[in-house]
């Protein structure tokens, strides 16, 4: 379910924030998630469990959902752009690796030619041919 701030949870329950802390959080009636975020949050399932029906302002909740959708759309667009960039980089790296392999093959061939030791038979051939 959705997570809401302590203030929003108190508003949904129809009580003050101070009373919400005193009566429900400090007594352990409602569990609070104090994860990596700056502010602690309460799962709306906890609020349903304790209070039943919540007091929701439909206009405000619609606006919150629209903002959340807009933020998700922005994140999705940014992630899609990042994926496209990473694919292009991957293709560029493939081309570079193929070029590198070609250079290595050329260097190995050149090294074999430089290290070539003529045999006695080929030495005799050149002497007969050029004498």
C-alpha positions as CSV (number, residue, x, y, z in Angstrom):
1,X,0.0,0.0,0.0
2,X,1.0,3.7,-0.1
3,X,3.1,5.3,2.6
4,X,2.2,8.7,4.0
5,X,3.9,11.1,6.4
6,X,3.0,11.2,10.0
7,X,1.2,14.5,9.5
8,X,-0.8,13.1,6.6
9,X,-1.6,10.0,8.6
10,X,-3.0,12.1,11.4
11,X,-5.0,14.1,9.0
12,X,-6.4,11.0,7.3
13,X,-7.3,9.6,10.8
14,X,-9.0,12.9,11.7
15,X,-6.9,13.6,14.7
16,X,-4.1,16.0,15.6
17,X,-0.5,15.0,15.0
18,X,0.4,15.3,18.7
19,X,-2.5,13.0,19.7
20,X,-1.6,10.6,16.9
21,X,2.0,10.3,18.3
22,X,0.8,10.0,21.9
23,X,-2.0,7.6,21.5
24,X,-0.9,5.4,18.5
25,X,2.8,5.6,17.7
26,X,4.3,5.9,21.2
27,X,2.1,3.0,22.4
28,X,3.0,0.8,19.4
29,X,-0.6,0.6,18.1
30,X,0.7,1.8,14.7
31,X,4.0,0.9,13.3
32,X,6.2,3.6,11.7
33,X,8.7,3.0,8.9
34,X,11.9,4.8,9.7
35,X,13.7,3.7,6.6
36,X,16.3,5.5,4.5
37,X,14.1,8.5,4.0
38,X,14.4,11.7,6.0
39,X,10.9,11.6,7.5
40,X,9.2,8.6,9.0
41,X,6.2,7.2,7.2
42,X,3.1,5.2,8.0
43,X,1.7,2.6,5.7
44,X,-2.0,3.3,4.9
45,X,-2.8,-0.4,5.6
46,X,-1.9,0.4,9.2
47,X,-4.3,3.3,9.2
48,X,-7.1,1.1,7.8
49,X,-6.4,-1.6,10.4
50,X,-6.6,0.8,13.3
51,X,-9.2,3.4,12.1
52,X,-11.2,1.7,9.4
53,X,-12.5,4.2,6.9
54,X,-10.2,7.2,6.4
55,X,-11.1,10.9,5.8
56,X,-9.9,11.4,2.3
57,X,-10.2,14.7,0.5
58,X,-10.8,13.4,-3.1
59,X,-9.7,16.6,-4.8
60,X,-6.4,16.7,-2.9
61,X,-5.8,13.0,-3.3
62,X,-6.4,13.3,-7.1
63,X,-3.9,16.2,-7.2
64,X,-1.4,14.1,-5.3
65,X,-1.9,11.2,-7.7
66,X,-1.5,13.4,-10.7
67,X,1.8,14.8,-9.3
68,X,3.0,11.3,-8.6
69,X,2.1,10.2,-12.1
70,X,3.9,13.3,-13.6
71,X,7.0,12.5,-11.5
72,X,6.9,8.8,-12.7
73,X,6.5,9.9,-16.3
74,X,9.6,12.2,-15.9
75,X,11.6,9.4,-14.3
76,X,10.5,7.0,-17.0
77,X,11.5,9.4,-19.8
78,X,14.9,10.0,-18.1
79,X,15.5,6.2,-17.7
80,X,14.5,5.6,-21.4
81,X,17.0,8.3,-22.5
82,X,19.7,6.7,-20.3
83,X,18.9,3.2,-21.8
84,X,19.2,4.7,-25.3
85,X,22.6,6.3,-24.5
86,X,23.9,3.1,-22.9
87,X,22.8,1.1,-26.0
88,X,24.7,3.6,-28.2
89,X,27.8,3.3,-26.0
90,X,27.5,-0.4,-26.2
91,X,27.5,-0.4,-30.0
92,X,30.5,2.0,-30.0
93,X,32.4,-0.3,-27.7
94,X,31.6,-3.3,-29.9
95,X,33.1,-1.4,-32.9
96,X,36.2,-0.4,-30.8
97,X,36.7,-4.0,-29.7
98,X,36.5,-5.3,-33.2
99,X,39.0,-2.7,-34.3
100,X,41.3,-3.7,-31.4
101,X,41.1,-7.4,-32.4
102,X,42.0,-6.5,-35.9
103,X,45.0,-4.5,-34.7
104,X,46.1,-7.3,-32.5
105,X,45.9,-9.7,-35.5
106,X,48.0,-7.3,-37.6
107,X,50.6,-7.0,-34.9
108,X,50.8,-10.7,-34.4
109,X,51.4,-11.2,-38.1
110,X,54.1,-8.5,-38.2
111,X,55.8,-10.1,-35.2
112,X,55.8,-13.5,-36.9
113,X,57.4,-11.9,-40.0
114,X,60.0,-10.1,-37.9
115,X,60.9,-13.2,-35.9
116,X,61.1,-15.4,-39.0
117,X,64.2,-17.5,-39.1
118,X,65.1,-18.7,-42.6
119,X,65.8,-22.4,-42.9
120,X,69.1,-23.9,-44.4
121,X,67.1,-25.0,-47.5
122,X,65.8,-21.5,-48.1
123,X,69.3,-20.0,-47.6
124,X,70.7,-22.3,-50.2
125,X,68.0,-21.3,-52.6
126,X,68.8,-17.6,-52.3
127,X,72.6,-18.3,-52.7
128,X,72.0,-20.2,-55.9
129,X,69.5,-17.7,-57.2
130,X,71.6,-14.6,-56.5
131,X,75.1,-16.0,-57.1
